[in-house]
């Protein structure tokens, strides 16, 4: 691995990345479900915040 910064690890494949960041391969589906739930919740929250902001603005004259 050619790196200009020796303090950075040389990671060559995905398995090393998983171990480097202490992910557990057995929790894949739980992690995927958690990310999907966060995605949906934040999009719904953003929609309601935008809806509220547009509803309270006065348009026109």
N, C-alpha and C positions, 0 to 999 in steps of 0.2 A: 504494500500500500504506500503510495507516494503522497506525503502530506507535508505541508510547510509548517504546520503547528504540531510539534511532538506530543503535547499534552492531550490532544484529541485522540479518541480511540479509532483504530482502523477496523471498520465494520465492513464485511464483505458479503453478507447475505442477511435475509430477513430473520432467521433464527437467532443470529447474534444480536440483532436489534431488540427482539423480544426479551432476550435474557439481559441485555444491557439496561433496559428500562423496567425490569422486574414484572413483566406481564405474565399472566398465567394462561397458557394455551387452553386449559380446561374451562375457562370462563368466557370463551369466545361468544357463545350465543347470548349469555347474560350481558356482556359488554355491548354487543350489537343491539340488543333490545333496549338497553339503557340509553344508548346514543339516539336511537329512533324516538324514544319517549322525550328526551331533551329537545330534539329537533322539532317535534310536534308542539310541545309546550311553548317553546320560545316563538314559534311562528304564530301560534294562537295569541300569545301575549302581545306580540308586535302588531298583529291585525287589530286587536281591541284598542291598543294605544293609538294607532293611526285612525281608527274609526272614531274614537272619542275626540281626537284633535280636529278631525274634519267636521264633526257634528257641532262642535262649539264655535267654529269660525263662522263669521257672517260673510256670505258671498253676495256679490252684486252691490247695488246702491243702498 
